[in-house]
Amino acid sequence: GRRGWDSFHVVTNNLFTFDLWLLSLTIAIAAAGLCLLVRVWRLALYLAALIVACVLGSTVILWSDPNLQLTDVNVVSRLVGTVALTVVAITPLALQRAWDAGERPSREVVVASVPVWQAALAWGLVVAAAIAYPATLLAEGGARFPNDSDCVHAPSGSGSVLVVFGHTTSYGDALRLRARAVALGASPVQTAQDGCGRVRVSVAAASRTDGEKIISRARAAGLSARLEAGPST
């Protein structure tokens, strides 16, 4: 629950950041309001629904994937950039329709009534889609986010071996830890998501023996390290 609200706050805050998107979302909301004032109902509701759907979609993506760091501005900006680009594309059309409607009577096209069976089919598909996903999720035992222990495995007799200097909660901490590991002479030190919402700082070892040697150097320098199985095992 807490991550969901945090995700929503990060998305909305990013969208209204002037340095990133200027006033794109603000102008889009204003355009939807103008369409309402001049009674261009369909376009106003469409634009409003599009903004809400995009914002909620971005929020759900951040909330559902614990590997995505809410503090990573690059990741968040690339995600919500889709929302910004979408509203930039449709806002001029909405403003044009609002301007035309203000000068003369609305030119909204009257759509012929839809047969009952077609409307029922359309609503049936929407309701089925809304029920199918949560039903499938519940049938599988509900949503489950991985624990930290799910992404830490002891090395086995086969497979790759990693010397892990730590699992950090942000890329900033990971880069600082990586700099300390590089100072030991370990190379190449890698930073990668561990699958549990953290960033793993590690170096590949040719064997368990080589890994133990690196660990000894790290501990002598006051740096914690341990052996873990590589992600492919």
Rosetta silent file (secondary structure, phi, psi, omega in degrees, C-alpha in Angstrom):
SEQUENCE: GRRGWDSFHVVTNNLFTFDLWLLSLTIAIAAAGLCLLVRVWRLALYLAALIVACVLGSTVILWSDPNLQLTDVNVVSRLVGTVALTVVAITPLALQRAWDAGERPSREVVVASVPVWQAALAWGLVVAAAIAYPATLLAEGGARFPNDSDCVHAPSGSGSVLVVFGHTTSYGDALRLRARAVALGASPVQTAQDGCGRVRVSVAAASRTDGEKIISRARAAGLSARLEAGPST
SCORE:     score description
SCORE:     0.000 S_00000001
   1 L     0.000  -46.747 -178.874    0.000    0.000    0.000 S_00000001
   2 H   -63.250  -41.427  179.772    2.719    2.455    0.970 S_00000001
   3 H   -64.927  -33.515  178.732    4.707    1.779   -2.208 S_00000001
   4 H   -62.586  -47.015  178.343    1.553    2.374   -4.268 S_00000001
   5 H   -65.976  -39.912  177.804    1.030    5.864   -2.831 S_00000001
   6 H   -62.733  -39.726  178.822    4.737    6.622   -3.143 S_00000001
   7 H   -63.530  -43.651  178.973    4.655    5.499   -6.790 S_00000001
   8 H   -62.617  -42.511  179.233    1.664    7.752   -7.501 S_00000001
   9 H   -63.358  -42.578 -179.068    3.395   10.709   -5.836 S_00000001
  10 H   -63.984  -42.433 -179.206    6.601   10.129   -7.817 S_00000001
  11 H   -63.716  -51.189 -177.885    4.698    9.927  -11.133 S_00000001
  12 H   -65.832  -40.008  179.158    2.611   13.065  -10.576 S_00000001
  13 H   -63.451  -39.772  179.112    5.543   15.020   -9.167 S_00000001
  14 H   -66.033  -39.652 -177.760    7.676   14.075  -12.183 S_00000001
  15 H   -66.671  -30.431 -178.791    4.952   15.083  -14.642 S_00000001
  16 L   -97.390   12.368  176.674    4.625   18.544  -13.116 S_00000001
  17 L   -77.952  114.936 -173.234    8.390   19.156  -12.989 S_00000001
  18 H   -59.960  -41.573 -175.475    8.894   22.258  -15.128 S_00000001
  19 H   -65.293  -22.876 -179.112   12.497   21.499  -16.077 S_00000001
  20 H   -91.990  -51.546 -171.051   11.508   18.139  -17.584 S_00000001
  21 H  -121.474   15.796 -177.826    8.174   18.645  -19.308 S_00000001
  22 L    52.403 -119.803 -178.460    7.648   22.424  -19.171 S_00000001
  23 L  -121.423   28.628 -171.886    3.866   22.846  -18.806 S_00000001
  24 H   -58.158  -49.822 -177.346    2.705   19.980  -20.989 S_00000001
  25 H   -72.254  -36.127  177.924    0.396   18.280  -18.483 S_00000001
  26 H   -61.349  -43.699  179.588   -0.843   21.580  -17.052 S_00000001
  27 H   -67.470  -36.654  179.035   -1.809   22.795  -20.525 S_00000001
  28 H   -64.184  -42.087  177.717   -3.458   19.438  -21.302 S_00000001
  29 H   -64.880  -40.163  177.136   -5.616   19.683  -18.180 S_00000001
  30 H   -63.703  -38.687  178.561   -6.491   23.266  -19.086 S_00000001
  31 H   -63.624  -40.786  177.115   -7.426   22.132  -22.607 S_00000001
  32 H   -63.467  -38.887  177.660   -9.754   19.493  -21.178 S_00000001
  33 H   -65.955  -38.821  177.516  -11.340   22.170  -18.979 S_00000001
  34 H   -64.298  -40.266  177.937  -11.835   24.496  -21.945 S_00000001
  35 H   -61.766  -37.491  176.827  -13.503   21.709  -23.895 S_00000001
  36 H   -65.637  -41.065 -178.428  -15.901   21.217  -20.993 S_00000001
  37 H   -62.966  -36.819 -178.685  -16.680   24.942  -20.868 S_00000001
  38 L   -96.819   11.259  173.261  -17.617   25.050  -24.561 S_00000001
  39 L    66.824   32.425  170.501  -19.449   21.702  -24.288 S_00000001
  40 L   -90.801   74.808 -167.379  -17.145   19.614  -26.430 S_00000001
  41 H   -62.354  -46.971 -173.332  -17.958   16.758  -24.115 S_00000001
  42 H   -61.017  -48.473 -177.596  -16.451   13.813  -25.931 S_00000001
  43 H   -66.460  -38.303  178.577  -13.011   15.280  -26.445 S_00000001
  44 H   -62.255  -47.819 -179.670  -12.911   16.641  -22.896 S_00000001
  45 H   -66.784  -37.074  179.256  -13.823   13.262  -21.407 S_00000001
  46 H   -64.261  -46.392 -178.689  -11.449   11.442  -23.749 S_00000001
  47 H   -64.833  -42.362  178.982   -8.507   13.672  -22.848 S_00000001
  48 H   -63.949  -43.777  179.713   -9.276   13.464  -19.132 S_00000001
  49 H   -64.751  -37.421  179.532   -9.655    9.674  -19.293 S_00000001
  50 H   -64.407  -44.699  179.561   -6.408    9.368  -21.264 S_00000001
  51 H   -62.540  -47.029 -178.928   -4.452   11.393  -18.690 S_00000001
  52 H   -62.345  -44.066 -179.046   -5.901    9.432  -15.775 S_00000001
  53 H   -63.386  -41.977 -179.534   -5.265    6.080  -17.486 S_00000001
  54 H   -67.185  -42.021  179.654   -1.654    6.973  -18.334 S_00000001
  55 H   -65.297  -45.908  179.429   -0.900    8.254  -14.837 S_00000001
  56 H   -66.004  -37.321  177.869   -2.462    5.220  -13.172 S_00000001
  57 H   -62.461  -44.235  177.832   -0.713    2.902  -15.633 S_00000001
  58 H   -63.896  -38.156  178.896    2.684    4.423  -14.832 S_00000001
  59 H   -63.404  -44.605 -179.101    1.900    4.192  -11.126 S_00000001
  60 H   -63.827  -38.780  179.324    0.995    0.509  -11.366 S_00000001
  61 H   -61.903  -46.840  179.081    4.207   -0.268  -13.278 S_00000001
  62 H   -65.631  -39.482 -177.459    6.356    1.353  -10.583 S_00000001
  63 H   -68.693  -39.153 -170.816    4.339   -0.224   -7.791 S_00000001
  64 H   -82.255  -17.686 -178.043    4.315   -3.751   -9.205 S_00000001
  65 L  -111.593  100.800 -177.717    8.029   -4.037  -10.025 S_00000001
  66 L   -66.914  -12.260  177.356   10.171   -3.875   -6.870 S_00000001
  67 L   -72.829  -20.369 -179.102   13.302   -3.760   -9.050 S_00000001
  68 L   -84.860  121.372 -178.843   12.408   -0.213  -10.094 S_00000001
  69 L   -84.750  124.513 -179.143   13.802    2.338   -7.666 S_00000001
  70 L   -66.178  -19.728  179.783   11.415    5.215   -6.986 S_00000001
  71 L   -88.882   -3.814 -179.190   14.431    7.449   -6.360 S_00000001
  72 L   -85.349  100.595 -174.955   15.913    6.748   -9.797 S_00000001
  73 H   -61.893  -37.531 -178.593   14.966    9.889  -11.734 S_00000001
  74 H   -62.460  -45.773 -179.684   16.087    8.441  -15.078 S_00000001
  75 H   -63.641  -47.623 -177.798   13.844    5.386  -14.800 S_00000001
  76 H   -64.205  -42.716 -178.025   10.816    7.364  -13.636 S_00000001
  77 H   -65.369  -38.453  178.340   11.278   10.082  -16.263 S_00000001
  78 H   -66.968  -34.273  179.490   11.530    7.574  -19.091 S_00000001
  79 H   -70.501  -53.749 -176.627    8.365    5.878  -17.909 S_00000001
  80 H   -77.673   -8.554  174.053    6.188    8.949  -17.459 S_00000001
  81 H   -59.516  -29.182  175.922    7.683   10.510  -20.573 S_00000001
  82 H   -60.957  -41.365  178.389    5.132    8.429  -22.461 S_00000001
  83 H   -64.260  -45.848 -178.049    2.385   10.335  -20.668 S_00000001
  84 H   -61.945  -45.500 -179.496    3.989   13.694  -21.434 S_00000001
  85 H   -65.847  -35.637  179.418    4.478   12.917  -25.125 S_00000001
  86 H   -64.673  -47.677 -178.361    0.921   11.616  -25.427 S_00000001
  87 H   -70.409  -29.661  176.253   -0.691   14.740  -24.006 S_00000001
  88 H   -63.414  -35.900 -178.196    1.615   16.957  -26.082 S_00000001
  89 H   -71.353  -36.530 -173.412    0.280   15.245  -29.212 S_00000001
  90 H   -95.388  -19.950 -176.904   -3.416   15.621  -28.377 S_00000001
  91 H   -60.126  -44.873  178.079   -3.476   19.000  -26.608 S_00000001
  92 H   -58.442  -36.945  178.539   -3.294   21.117  -29.814 S_00000001
  93 H   -65.317  -41.333  179.760   -6.265   19.189  -31.227 S_00000001
  94 H   -65.734  -41.606  179.070   -8.261   19.792  -28.056 S_00000001
  95 H   -65.544  -37.810  178.301   -7.429   23.510  -28.051 S_00000001
  96 H   -64.535  -43.220  178.513   -8.405   23.807  -31.711 S_00000001
  97 H   -64.794  -39.009  178.834  -11.767   22.140  -31.086 S_00000001
  98 H   -65.453  -39.034  178.736  -12.379   24.378  -28.082 S_00000001
  99 H   -65.844  -45.896  179.941  -11.557   27.474  -30.170 S_00000001
 100 H   -62.866  -41.214 -178.485  -13.828   26.435  -33.040 S_00000001
 101 H   -68.027  -29.367  179.169  -16.678   25.621  -30.678 S_00000001
 102 H   -73.627  -25.175 -178.170  -16.341   29.011  -29.012 S_00000001
 103 H   -86.698  -30.158 -177.116  -16.708   30.860  -32.342 S_00000001
 104 L  -150.145  170.652 -178.997  -19.707   28.951  -33.697 S_00000001
 105 L   -54.666  148.639 -177.999  -22.087   26.163  -32.707 S_00000001
 106 L   -57.734  138.542  179.400  -20.484   22.869  -31.909 S_00000001
 107 L  -105.476   29.610  179.829  -19.762   20.659  -34.907 S_00000001
 108 L   -60.529  137.397  179.655  -19.785   17.446  -32.948 S_00000001
 109 L   -80.047  131.290  177.678  -20.711   14.519  -35.127 S_00000001
 110 L   -83.294  121.442 -177.913  -23.859   12.731  -34.078 S_00000001
 111 L   -93.206  133.938  178.992  -23.162    9.033  -33.892 S_00000001
 112 L   -62.994  149.744 -179.511  -25.926    6.619  -34.743 S_00000001
 113 L   -62.607  143.926 -178.109  -27.178    4.481  -31.892 S_00000001
 114 L   -90.679  136.177  177.069  -25.348    1.196  -31.435 S_00000001
 115 L   -54.891  148.973 -175.938  -27.320   -2.039  -31.552 S_00000001
 116 H   -59.345  -40.585 -175.779  -27.935   -3.553  -28.141 S_00000001
 117 H   -67.071  -33.826  178.047  -25.997   -6.735  -28.912 S_00000001
 118 H   -70.049  -41.810  177.778  -22.902   -4.776  -29.941 S_00000001
 119 H   -63.680  -41.175  179.775  -23.027   -2.642  -26.817 S_00000001
 120 H   -64.230  -40.037  179.134  -23.512   -5.750  -24.677 S_00000001
 121 H   -64.855  -44.088 -179.544  -20.560   -7.460  -26.370 S_00000001
 122 H   -61.961  -47.846  178.971  -18.307   -4.453  -25.865 S_00000001
 123 H   -65.368  -34.516  178.299  -19.232   -4.116  -22.195 S_00000001
 124 H   -62.665  -40.596  178.193  -18.898   -7.871  -21.765 S_00000001
 125 H   -65.135  -40.874  179.626  -15.318   -7.762  -23.036 S_00000001
 126 H   -64.582  -46.232 -179.179  -14.466   -4.891  -20.703 S_00000001
 127 H   -65.424  -40.115  179.504  -15.998   -6.622  -17.680 S_00000001
 128 H   -62.475  -41.765  179.334  -14.353   -9.945  -18.576 S_00000001
 129 H   -66.608  -36.204 -179.607  -10.954   -8.286  -18.829 S_00000001
 130 H   -69.826  -26.920 -178.700  -11.497   -6.510  -15.515 S_00000001
 131 H   -92.422  -34.879 -171.614  -12.364   -9.792  -13.796 S_00000001
 132 H   -62.427  -45.415 -175.342   -9.970  -12.189  -15.535 S_00000001
 133 H   -64.982  -53.565  179.006   -6.694  -10.674  -14.339 S_00000001
 134 H   -63.302  -32.569  178.772   -7.466  -10.424  -10.611 S_00000001
 135 H   -65.172  -42.192  178.079   -9.183  -13.828  -10.730 S_00000001
 136 H   -64.943  -39.868 -179.990   -6.095  -15.408  -12.278 S_00000001
 137 H   -64.360  -42.618  179.587   -3.873  -13.677   -9.751 S_00000001
 138 H   -68.347  -35.502  179.530   -5.965  -14.893   -6.829 S_00000001
 139 H   -64.269  -28.647  179.749   -6.064  -18.421   -8.236 S_00000001
 140 L   -90.180    7.514  177.452   -2.273  -18.466   -8.162 S_00000001
 141 L   101.728    6.248  179.477   -2.202  -17.390   -4.522 S_00000001
 142 L    87.461  173.359 -179.291   -2.219  -13.630   -4.951 S_00000001
 143 L   -70.443  140.792  178.389    0.547  -11.175   -5.639 S_00000001
 144 L  -139.464  122.459  176.492    3.879  -11.976   -4.063 S_00000001
 145 L   -93.443  141.191 -177.667    6.928   -9.764   -4.046 S_00000001
 146 L   -66.170  144.426  174.154   10.299  -11.476   -3.684 S_00000001
 147 L   -85.212  165.198  178.974   12.077  -11.332   -0.353 S_00000001
 148 H   -58.957  -36.448 -178.097   15.720  -10.356   -0.039 S_00000001
 149 H   -68.615  -20.298  179.644   16.614  -13.985    0.633 S_00000001
 150 H   -69.367  -19.570 -175.062   15.092  -15.023   -2.704 S_00000001
 151 H  -111.399   12.619  177.110   17.864  -13.209   -4.557 S_00000001
 152 L  -124.616  115.710 -176.666   20.846  -14.387   -2.513 S_00000001
 153 L  -128.636  136.156  177.001   22.074  -17.935   -3.228 S_00000001
 154 L   -69.779  145.263  179.762   25.154  -19.722   -1.991 S_00000001
 155 L   -64.732  142.321  178.160   27.462  -20.937   -4.777 S_00000001
 156 L  -101.934 -171.800 -178.394   27.021  -24.554   -5.774 S_00000001
 157 L   -69.494  -22.148  179.881   29.504  -26.979   -7.266 S_00000001
 158 L  -129.559  165.236  179.880   28.794  -25.705  -10.774 S_00000001
 159 L    97.022  172.796 -176.106   27.906  -22.408  -12.300 S_00000001
 160 L   -75.165  154.657 -179.726   29.346  -18.943  -12.023 S_00000001
 161 E  -122.204  134.326  177.913   30.636  -17.487   -8.767 S_00000001
 162 E  -116.285  140.896  166.996   30.329  -13.860   -7.700 S_00000001
 163 E   -96.527  110.807 -174.843   32.179  -11.956   -5.034 S_00000001
 164 E  -100.802  123.847 -179.890   29.429   -9.656   -3.763 S_00000001
 165 E   -88.486  -13.765  176.337   30.424   -6.497   -1.919 S_00000001
 166 E   157.646  163.010  173.857   26.848   -5.678   -0.993 S_00000001
 167 E  -115.362  112.645 -175.991   23.226   -5.157   -2.028 S_00000001
 168 E  -101.316  165.193 -178.398   22.316   -1.463   -1.880 S_00000001
 169 L   -94.819   -4.346  179.437   18.944    0.254   -2.029 S_00000001
 170 L  -150.908  158.971  179.238   19.932    2.892   -4.613 S_00000001
 171 H   -68.716  -30.250  177.738   22.311    3.349   -7.516 S_00000001
 172 H   -61.569  -46.522  177.195   24.025    6.213   -5.696 S_00000001
 173 H   -64.954  -36.970 -179.661   25.018    3.925   -2.834 S_00000001
 174 H   -64.058  -40.777 -179.501   25.969    1.223   -5.331 S_00000001
 175 H   -67.480  -36.905  177.376   28.332    3.541   -7.190 S_00000001
 176 H   -67.327  -39.767  177.934   30.036    4.598   -3.974 S_00000001
 177 H   -68.167  -36.331  178.656   30.448    0.969   -2.956 S_00000001
 178 H   -63.336  -39.630  179.818   31.724    0.129   -6.436 S_00000001
 179 H   -62.029  -38.783  178.339   34.408    2.835   -6.159 S_00000001
 180 H   -67.337  -37.850  179.821   35.686    1.243   -2.934 S_00000001
 181 H   -68.968  -38.384  178.390   35.729   -2.194   -4.587 S_00000001
 182 H   -63.688  -34.809 -179.991   37.615   -0.871   -7.613 S_00000001
 183 H   -63.058  -20.259  177.487   40.234    0.611   -5.261 S_00000001
 184 L   -76.657  -15.904 -175.513   41.022   -2.964   -4.179 S_00000001
 185 L    98.646    1.985  177.884   42.067   -3.829   -7.707 S_00000001
 186 L   -72.014  137.226 -176.949   39.018   -5.997   -8.372 S_00000001
 187 L  -157.233  142.015  -10.800   37.968   -5.803  -12.006 S_00000001
 188 L   -86.120  133.873  178.169   35.526   -5.485  -13.575 S_00000001
 189 E   -84.255  127.213 -174.252   33.191   -4.522  -10.734 S_00000001
 190 E  -111.596  147.745  170.781   29.584   -4.649  -11.892 S_00000001
 191 E  -119.206  128.120 -177.831   26.393   -3.035  -10.605 S_00000001
 192 E  -154.242  152.007  176.762   23.143   -4.748  -11.509 S_00000001
 193 E   -66.243  139.463 -176.643   19.644   -5.217  -10.125 S_00000001
 194 L   -94.511   -0.499  179.529   19.393   -8.362   -8.044 S_00000001
 195 L    92.672   -3.661 -179.510   15.698   -9.043   -8.731 S_00000001
 196 L  -122.906   23.613  177.993   14.558   -8.013   -5.237 S_00000001
 197 L    85.164    9.301  179.952   14.531   -4.249   -5.628 S_00000001
 198 L  -121.579  171.177  179.062   18.190   -3.740   -4.727 S_00000001
 199 E  -111.746  122.556 -179.280   21.417   -3.122   -6.632 S_00000001
 200 E   -92.348  132.008  176.123   24.119   -5.791   -6.372 S_00000001
 201 E  -109.156  116.868 -172.048   27.781   -4.732   -6.485 S_00000001
 202 E  -152.273  168.833  173.228   29.922   -7.678   -7.472 S_00000001
 203 E  -137.065  139.232 -179.316   32.830   -9.035   -9.446 S_00000001
 204 E   -75.186  138.535  178.079   32.919  -12.385  -11.226 S_00000001
 205 E  -113.752  141.165 -178.647   35.420  -14.918   -9.906 S_00000001
 206 L   -67.180  -29.493 -178.973   36.929  -17.662  -12.032 S_00000001
 207 L  -156.448  171.350  177.913   36.606  -20.119   -9.147 S_00000001
 208 H   -62.237  -37.348 -179.936   35.734  -20.328   -5.490 S_00000001
 209 H   -62.717  -46.659  178.035   39.461  -20.153   -4.637 S_00000001
 210 H   -62.280  -37.767  178.332   39.923  -16.920   -6.603 S_00000001
 211 H   -63.012  -41.421  178.675   36.805  -15.553   -4.939 S_00000001
 212 H   -63.112  -35.409  178.120   38.169  -16.282   -1.481 S_00000001
 213 H   -65.064  -41.870  178.829   41.361  -14.391   -2.345 S_00000001
 214 H   -64.955  -40.464  179.621   39.359  -11.325   -3.378 S_00000001
 215 H   -62.379  -39.917  178.728   37.309  -11.571   -0.178 S_00000001
 216 H   -61.670  -43.441  178.375   40.502  -11.677    1.889 S_00000001
 217 H   -64.461  -39.303 -179.257   41.777   -8.482    0.231 S_00000001
 218 H   -64.997  -45.578 -178.749   38.423   -6.808    0.728 S_00000001
 219 H   -66.851  -33.653  176.964   38.215   -7.665    4.420 S_00000001
 220 H   -64.396  -28.617  178.922   41.778   -6.505    4.961 S_00000001
 221 L   -91.984    6.272  178.837   40.702   -3.137    3.552 S_00000001
 222 L    80.845   21.512 -178.341   37.646   -3.032    5.807 S_00000001
 223 L  -113.036  127.684 -179.768   35.193   -3.905    3.040 S_00000001
 224 L   -73.027  143.943  178.522   32.594   -6.624    3.514 S_00000001
 225 L  -159.103  154.512  177.764   32.351   -9.302    0.818 S_00000001
 226 E  -156.413  163.090  178.734   30.985  -12.798    0.376 S_00000001
 227 E   -87.994  138.270  174.973   30.541  -15.478   -2.245 S_00000001
 228 E  -140.068  156.053  175.507   27.234  -15.873   -4.030 S_00000001
 229 E   -71.870  144.985  177.166   26.017  -17.905   -6.968 S_00000001
 230 L   -65.723  160.977 -176.444   25.770  -16.037  -10.251 S_00000001
 231 L   -63.994  -18.016 -178.252   22.304  -15.044  -11.551 S_00000001
 232 L   -82.566   -8.253 -177.563   22.346  -17.789  -14.183 S_00000001
 233 L   -97.503    0.000    0.000   22.355  -20.571  -11.612 S_00000001
